[in-house]
Amino acid sequence: MSASVKTSLYEHAEHAARIIRSQYSEEVRVALVLGSGLGAFADEIQESTAIPYEEIQGFARSTVEGHAGRLVLGKIKGVSVAVMQGRFHYYEGYALEEVVFPIRTLGLLGVESLILTNAAGGINVGFNQGALMVISDHLNLMEANPLRGAHDQRFGERFPDMTEVYSRDYQEIAVEEAQAMGLELRRGIYAALSGPSYETPAEVRMLRILGADAVGMSTVPEAIIARQMGIKVLGISCITNMAAGVLGEPISHHEVIETGERVRETFKELLRRVIPRMM
């Protein structure tokens, strides 16, 4: 891809940010991406404005059950937030450039803090179905990187440091607030694969050897772009199922959605507590 096209990408993101500002004029410093079955948190937003993705030029369409496909802006405990109620996935056929376009747009909108959530399969046998895990680090096994290609310095460094993708300060905040709720929130490493097929038991054994505690098909590309743009990241996985071979039972997307719905009140309360402390 030529440098001129990359320049155009920046201008496209600026245009998308202007579309959002035209419908919500307040400064937004915190953004959230809600994963499969976790979209109910968007209903918590007060004084909200909802913009369908199709009205934001450059935003793709979410085709997966459990992803509503709209950007909801408003306030949580007085903090202005932008919430992606559903995301786009590499496995849907989108280029990574399209997958991460909303993160670039949010960065140009002025977002400084990003909460990435996902539904994940549990690899660590110490996790139970329905547990929440704060992401301490990740393994990018998607065989792709969203920074690949021509570089536009306006988005950030060509070779961004990945030593601390997920803010240690934000991890501490999440763990502290979970403890105050009487909730055990353990830290773990998230492995991202391209999907959409679930992993085989052999692949899960490999991931365990590599140090992964949970596995999914999202989050990592968004986290990489956020760090390039200087946005601090908090990652939270909902262990909606145990990965293949852990329990010897088949896996279904219906189970993922069902578990997300079962833990949604706990999940929403944790986010309500964490967001004000990120400012």
Residue pairs with C-beta under 8 A, 6 or more apart in sequence:
1 149
1 150
2 150
3 150
3 152
5 150
6 149
6 150
6 151
6 152
7 152
9 97
9 101
9 104
9 152
10 104
10 152
10 154
10 155
12 57
12 58
12 101
13 58
13 101
13 104
13 105
13 107
13 108
14 108
15 57
15 58
16 56
16 57
16 58
16 59
16 101
16 105
17 105
17 108
17 109
19 51
19 55
19 56
19 57
20 51
20 56
20 71
20 73
20 82
20 105
20 109
21 109
23 49
23 51
23 73
24 49
24 51
24 73
24 74
24 82
26 73
26 80
27 80
27 110
28 73
28 80
28 81
28 82
28 106
28 109
28 110
28 111
29 79
29 80
29 110
29 111
29 112
29 113
29 279
30 79
30 80
30 81
30 82
30 111
30 112
30 113
30 114
30 115
30 275
30 278
30 279
31 81
31 82
31 83
31 84
31 106
31 111
31 113
31 114
31 115
32 41
32 81
32 82
32 83
32 84
32 114
32 115
32 116
32 117
32 271
33 84
33 87
33 102
33 103
33 114
33 115
33 116
33 117
33 219
33 222
34 41
34 42
34 83
34 84
34 85
34 86
34 87
34 117
35 66
35 87
35 117
35 118
35 119
35 216
35 218
35 219
35 238
35 260
36 64
36 65
36 66
36 67
36 118
36 119
36 240
36 253
36 256
36 257
36 260
37 66
37 119
37 238
37 240
37 256
37 257
37 258
37 259
37 260
37 261
37 264
38 66
38 117
38 118
38 119
38 238
38 260
38 264
38 267
39 66
39 67
39 68
39 85
39 86
40 261
40 264
40 268
41 83
41 264
41 267
41 268
41 271
42 48
42 50
42 68
42 70
42 72
42 83
42 85
44 76
44 268
44 271
44 272
45 72
45 73
45 74
45 75
45 76
45 81
45 83
46 74
46 75
46 76
47 74
47 75
48 72
48 73
48 74
49 72
49 73
49 74
50 70
50 71
50 72
50 73
51 70
51 71
51 72
51 73
52 69
52 70
53 59
53 60
53 61
53 62
53 69
53 70
53 71
53 86
54 61
54 69
56 71
56 105
58 101
58 105
59 71
59 101
59 102
59 105
60 88
60 92
60 94
60 98
60 99
60 101
61 69
61 88
62 68
62 69
62 86
62 87
62 88
62 92
63 92
64 86
64 89
64 92
65 253
65 257
66 86
66 119
66 253
66 256
66 257
66 260
67 85
67 86
67 87
68 85
68 86
69 85
69 86
70 85
70 86
71 82
71 83
71 84
71 85
71 102
72 82
72 83
72 85
73 80
73 81
73 82
73 83
74 80
74 81
75 81
76 271
76 272
76 275
76 276
77 272
77 275
77 276
78 276
79 275
79 276
79 278
79 279
81 275
82 106
82 109
82 111
84 102
87 99
87 102
87 218
87 222
88 94
88 98
88 99
88 102
89 99
89 195
89 196
89 217
89 218
90 96
90 99
90 142
90 144
90 194
90 195
90 217
90 221
91 194
91 195
91 196
91 217
92 196
96 144
96 145
96 146
96 148
96 221
97 146
97 149
99 146
99 221
99 222
100 146
100 221
100 222
100 224
100 225
103 114
103 222
103 225
103 226
103 229
103 231
104 155
104 225
104 229
106 114
106 231
107 155
107 225
107 226
107 229
107 230
107 231
111 231
112 230
112 231
112 232
113 170
113 231
113 232
113 233
113 234
113 278
113 279
114 222
114 226
114 231
114 232
114 233
114 234
115 233
115 234
115 235
115 236
115 271
115 274
115 275
115 278
116 135
116 219
116 222
116 223
116 226
116 233
116 234
116 235
116 236
117 235
117 236
117 237
117 238
117 267
118 190
118 216
118 218
118 219
118 235
118 236
118 237
118 238
119 216
119 237
119 238
119 240
119 256
119 259
119 260
120 133
120 190
120 214
120 215
120 216
120 237
120 238
120 239
120 240
121 198
121 199
121 204
121 214
121 215
121 216
121 239
121 240
121 241
121 242
121 243
121 244
121 251
122 128
122 129
122 131
122 213
122 214
122 239
122 241
122 242
122 243
122 246
123 191
123 204
123 207
123 208
123 212
123 213
123 214
123 215
123 243
123 246
124 188
124 208
124 213
124 214
125 246
126 186
127 133
127 186
127 188
127 213
127 214
127 239
127 242
128 239
129 239
129 240
129 241
129 242
129 259
130 238
130 239
130 240
130 259
130 262
130 263
131 184
131 186
131 238
131 239
132 178
132 183
132 185
132 236
132 237
132 238
132 239
132 263
132 266
132 267
132 270
133 185
133 186
133 187
133 188
133 190
133 213
133 214
133 236
133 237
133 238
133 239
134 166
134 171
134 174
134 175
134 185
134 186
134 187
134 188
134 234
134 235
134 236
135 166
135 187
135 188
135 189
135 190
135 219
135 235
135 236
135 237
136 166
136 171
136 187
136 188
136 189
137 165
137 166
137 189
137 190
138 165
138 166
138 189
138 190
138 191
138 192
138 219
138 220
138 223
138 235
139 189
139 190
139 191
139 192
139 207
139 210
139 211
139 212
140 192
140 220
140 224
141 191
141 192
141 193
141 207
142 192
142 193
142 194
142 220
142 221
143 194
144 194
144 221
145 221
145 224
146 221
146 224
146 225
147 158
147 160
147 224
147 225
147 228
151 158
155 225
155 228
155 229
156 228
156 229
156 230
157 228
160 224
160 227
160 228
161 227
162 224
162 227
165 223
165 224
165 227
165 233
166 223
166 233
166 234
166 235
167 232
167 233
167 234
169 232
170 232
170 233
170 234
170 274
170 278
171 187
171 234
173 234
173 274
173 277
173 278
174 185
174 234
174 236
174 270
174 274
175 185
175 187
177 270
177 273
177 274
177 277
178 184
178 185
178 270
179 185
180 273
181 266
181 269
181 270
181 273
183 266
183 270
185 270
188 213
188 214
188 237
189 211
189 212
189 213
189 214
190 212
190 213
190 214
190 215
190 216
190 219
190 220
190 235
190 237
191 207
191 210
191 212
191 214
191 215
191 216
192 215
192 216
192 217
192 218
192 219
192 220
192 221
193 199
193 203
193 215
193 216
193 217
194 217
195 217
196 217
198 243
198 244
198 251
199 207
199 215
199 243
199 244
200 244
200 245
201 244
201 245
202 245
203 244
204 215
204 243
204 244
204 245
204 246
205 245
207 215
207 243
214 237
214 239
214 243
215 243
216 237
219 235
219 237
223 233
223 235
226 232
226 233
227 233
232 278
234 274
234 278
236 267
236 270
238 259
238 260
238 263
238 267
239 259
240 255
240 256
240 257
240 259
240 260
241 251
241 255
241 256
241 259
242 249
243 251
244 251
260 267
